[in-house]
Amino acid sequence: MAMTSDPARSGATDPPKSVARQFFELFGGGPLPNGEEFDAVTETVTAVAGETIFDRGDDNHHLVYVVLNGAVKILAADAFGAEHLVGLARVGELVASIRALAPEGLSRFVDEDLLGADWSVTDRMGTTDTRAVAITDVTLQRIDFQVVHARMQEHGGTWAVAVFNAAMHYAMVEEHRTRQFLMLTAEDRYRHFLRRYPDLVGVLPQKDIGSYVGVTPVGISRIASRVREENRRRNGR
């Protein structure tokens, strides 16, 4: 990966807070102790459209990204190696491999029978199980989650609340997406995509949109045609 980066710099006057710090302070509900140290290890990176930000199977990729501009897609592979679009991130949203941020013991516990598996906490974090790719040219700020984890252990308080609330936000988004697949038809999921991501229509290939809403390329083509025709009739065209 050829992403370029510029470490955050400090000047004679107090530098502005990094976007990553603002993000965690938003979830923490207040200023972060030693927030300036957080800014000092925050990097701004760029990637061109189509560039991989992180890949599956990366060890020690404990990085959390906040999107400053552009959009990123998250891809997971099935048992046959085919990739599926499982997540999208735009300005102000997080990009990370949750499995890579979790202790390896927890990852194994989740993979196995939850009632019969042993969970041993380890210092070593896990390995990425998704691939993040820039949809458009993107700028992101990234922070090593090990730094966040260390601050949480050292200070607790706002740091702990910030990480907990960020995790809760992620869980709520995933729960909402699960409900969509259980309660909505494929066409309803497609319509929801159009409302939620109008800026990505025509940017993302239709097959990717189909993957995101759980429809085959043929199926998404039919649904998209049906929705376009309905919109034309509604608009009298």
N, C-alpha and C positions, 0 to 999 in steps of 0.2 A: 504494500500500500504506500502511495506517495503523498499522503496528506502532509501539508505544511503546517507549521505551528510557530507561535510566538508566545513565550512565557509572559505572564502578567508582569508589568514593570511598576516599580514604585518611584515616585518623584519627590521633589522637595516638599510639595504640598500633599495633603491626604489624597490618594488616588480614589477614583470612584469605585464603588463596590462592583465586583464581578457579577455577571448575570447569574452564574451558578450560586454564588453566595446569596443573592437576592431570592433565588428560587428556594433554597433551604430555609432562609429566614421567613419566607412566606408560610411554609409548612410548619415552621417552629413557632410562629406567632410572636417573634421578637428577635432582637439582635443576637448573633452567635458569639459566644466568648471566643476570643482569639480569632475573630473573623478575618483580620488582616493576614494572618498566617495562611488561612484558607485561600485568600486571593493570590498570595505569593506562589502557590503551587498549582494555580488554575491556568490552563493553557487554552488559547484560542487556536483552533485548527480549521482547515478548509479541505473540502473534497469536491471533485468535479462530478458531474452527473454520470452515474454508472459505476463510480468507484466504490470499492468495498471499504467500509469503515472498520469493521471487525468481522472475522470469519468464524465459522463453526470449528470447534476443536482447539481454539486458542487457549493456552494455559496462561494463568497469571494476568488475564485481561480484566483487571478490577476497575476499569474506567467507566464513569458515568458521564454522559454527554447531555448538554442542554442546547437545543437548536436555536440559533440566533436568526438565521434566515434559510429559506429553502425547505426541503422536505426529505424524509428518510423512510425507507421501507425495511421491515423486519421479515426475514424469510426463514422458514423451518423446513427441514427435509423429512420425507416419509421413509418407510422401510425400504423403498425401492430407489431412494436417492433423488426423487422428484421434489423440487422446492415449491412451497406454498406460501403465499403472502399472509402473514398472521398479525402484522401490526404496522401502524403508520405513525409518524411523528412529524409535527410541523413546529412553527415558531413558538417558543416558550415551553415545549414539551421535552420530556426525558427520553433518552435512548440508552439502553443498557441491556446486557444479558443478565437476567435475574439469577440464573443458575451460576454464573461466574462470580456473582457477589456473595453467594451463600456458601457456608462451610461445606466441605466435601461430604462430611458425615450427614448433614441434612439432606443433601442431594441424593445420597444413596438411600436414605430413609424414605424419601418421597417416591423413588423409583421402585422400591420393593413393597412387599405386603406391609402396610402400615401397622398392623397388629402384631406381626411377627418379627419385624426387622429391628435391629439394634441401631441406635443413634448415638454416635460418639462425636462430641464437638471437637473439631480440629482447628488449628490456626490457619491451615491452608484453605484458601477459597477454591471454588470449583472451576470448571471449564465451560466455555461458551457453547451453547447448543443451538444458537441462531446466528444468522448472518445479517449484518446491517449494511445497506447499500444506499448511496445518495440517489434520490430520484432526480433532483435538479442539482445545480451547483449549490453547495451548502457551506455555511459557517457555523461552527459549534464551539462551545466552551466545554472542556473536559476536566474532570477532577478524579484523582485516584480514590476509590471508595475506601481503601485502607486508611487514608487520612481522615475521612469522615468517621470511620469506625473507631479509630484511635481517639478522636475528639469526643465521641459519644461516651467512650469508656472513661475518659479523663474528667469530663465536665458533667455528663448526664444532662439534666435540665433541657434547655432549648435544643441542644443537639439530638438528644434522645427523642424528644417530641417531634422534631423535624423528620427524622428517619422513620419513626413510627407512622406519622401522618402521610409521608410519601408512599410508604408500603401500603397503607390503607387505600390511598388514592389508586394505586396500581391494582389492588384487589377489587376495588369497586368497578374500575374500567373493565377488568376481565370478567367479572360477574355479569355486567351489562351485556358484554359480547356473548357470553354463554346463553343468557336469556334470549337474545336475538335468535340464536340458532334453534332454541327450543320452542319459541313462541311465535316467530314470524316466518312467513313464507319466503322463498328465495327472492321473489319479486319485491316483497316489502323490505328485505334486507338491502336490495339494490337501490330502492328509492331512498332508504335511509342513508346509504353511501352518497348518493347525489346531493342530499341536503347537507350532510356533514362535511363532505370534501369536494365542493363544486370546483375549487381551484385545481384539483387533480384530474378532473374529467378531461380527456384529451391529452393529458400528460402521461398518466399511467396507461400502459397497454390494456386493452379490454380483457385480455386473458388474466392479467393480474387482478383486475377488479373482480372478475369471476372467481378467482381463487380466494379472494378476501371474503366474498359473500357465500362461498361454498357451492359454486356452480361450475359445470364444465364449460369449456370455450364455446361449444355449440349452444349450451343452455343460456349463457350470458348474452350471446348474440341475439337469441330469440327474445329474451326478456328486454334487452335494450331497444330492439326494434318495436316491441309492443308498447313500451313506455314512450318512445318518441312519437309513435302514431297517436297515442292517446293525448299527448301534449299538443300535437298539431290540431287535432279535432277540438280540443278545449280552447285553443287560441284562434280557432276559425281559419286555419291555414291549410 
